[in-house]
Amino acid sequence: MLEVPSIRAHSFEGVGTITATRRLLEYGWDKDSPPLMRARRILFRLLAEDEDPAFLFELGPSKGRADPVTTHVGRTTLREAAASALAQAGYESDPRLRGAARRIVDRLANYLRSPLAQKPWVRAGNQQVLAPEATPPSFHTLVMLAHMPLFRSEHYDVMERLFQFLSEPLPRQAPARLLGDKVVPQPHLVLGDPLPHRNAADADVPWALTWLEIAARLGYMRRHEGWAKLYDRFLDDRDEGGVWHPHKGLAMPRSTNPLVWPSFPLEPQHTGDERWSDVTFRLGLIGRLAGRQINVI
C-alpha cells in the first residue's frame, strides 16, 4: 500500500495504492477520475477499521498467524496514510474522513499532553526504542492535517501543541519500535524539527521542500524563523529569470527518502533545463501557501 518503485523498476512498477494515489493527485488528476475512484473505495474501507481478512492487504499472513502487535501498528499506519491521501484528494467534509481524523488527532493530543512527549524511550536490549504507548505524529498525519484547514481550525489547541513539538530538536535516536522480538525502524514518525539547519536542507533538497510545503500548509512556516530563513535561502539561489539552480554541480536534486516520492520529481525529463523545474515550482507553491507575494516573470 505504501511501496515506492525501486530504482531499477520500469516506470512505476511496484508502486503501492496509497503512494500512487498521492502521486496522481500531485500530477493534477481529478478525484473523480476512474483510477482514483477505484482507489477511493479501498481507502475509505481502511478508515472504517475493518477487520475483514479480505481487506488486510499485505498484513494478511500467508502462513501461520499474524502477530497482533505488528498488525495493530501496521493498520494504524495504513489508516493514517489513507486519511492523508483522502484529505489531499479534497474529502475534508466527508464524515468518514472527519471521524478518522478526529480519532487520529485525539490520540495525538493525548500524547502531546503526556510526559511521553518529552521522554518516549524505553530500553530494548542495548537500544532505545519508542514505548509501546507512545503515539508521536507521523508524516501521514501531518499531510492529512495540512490538507484539512477547516478541521485544523476546530482543533486549535492541538495544532499549537503540535507546532511547539515540531520546533523541538530531534532526538539522537532514530524512531523505532520493538515488534515481537525485532526492533523495526519507523521512519515515518516525526519526533522533532526535521530541518534544523542549512546542512540538513542541502543534504536532501527534495525532502527539505517537502517539509517546507507541509509547514506552509499548516501555517507554521511563517511562525518558525529557521524554516523561513531556509526558504529564503532557496529563493536566493534563483537566477535572473526566477529559475532555481543548485549551489554546486549541475545534477538534478534527488532523494532516497520514500516519503518524498509522491511529489518529487514530477518532471519526466531529468536533463536540460527541465532539471530545475520541480524545485522552482515547489518554491513558488510554498511561497503562495505561506502568504508570500508571487511575482510572475
Secondary structure by P-SEA (a helix, b strand, c coil): ccccccccccccccccaaaaaaaaaaaccccccaaaaaaaaaaaaaaacccccccccccccccccccaaaaaaaaaaaaaaaaaaaaaacccccaaaaaaaaaaaaaaaaaaacccccccccccccccccccccccccaaaaaaaaacaaaaaacaaaaaaaaaaaaccccccccccccccccccccccccccccccaaaaaacaaaaaaaaaaaaaaccccccaaaaaaaaaaaaaccccccccccccccccccccccccccccccccccccccaaaaaaaaaaaaaaaccccccc
